Amino acid sequence: LGPAVCGHRGVVHGGLSADKWALGDVCALQAGAGEWARPQPTGPAPPPRAFHAACAVGGMVFIFGGHAWLPAADGTATAAGRVAKFGDLWALDTADWSWSRLTPPVPLSPAAPAARDFCALAPIAGGRLLLFGGLDAADRRLDDAWVFDPATAAASGGLAGWTPLTFPPLAGGGRPKARYGHALLPGDEAGNRVFLFGGE
């Protein structure tokens, strides 16, 4: 599922049902009251998915990637089905609970991250987003990093906005290893530092 903290509210999108089908609903937890709500967002919504990444910037919740299990031809969840991975980025405005798609469903050029799941997303300075790692369509671990600029995406109609990030060498040499299922957390209020932890 894609959880994000937005002010004093926790927002959760998607995940898996008890029957292992991908969900597309939105749930919100008001921290002060300790109560759950189930908003009904307007606008075209992202396809149901699980194991995607999410983060919040201001009142906007962003989700990227994830996967959904497509059933077999007879509609059953069997080995004849397949996993479809996503490479799209969506924004949920919690002021009016409306969805907007920021990038095409499938990356149109190498200048965008490949479809993936189990990746991590975090806010950084300038209202931008940092994406790292995950598993690609062939279930290979990734060690790439991308920065998304919503302003650039808006100016291009969603055809641009992603920029690959090149890491300087670490103080002890090397760089973070390819991984999935990790955490990416803001390291300061200005968004100039991010912590990467764990994964497999």
Disulfide bonds with the S-S distance in Angstrom:
none
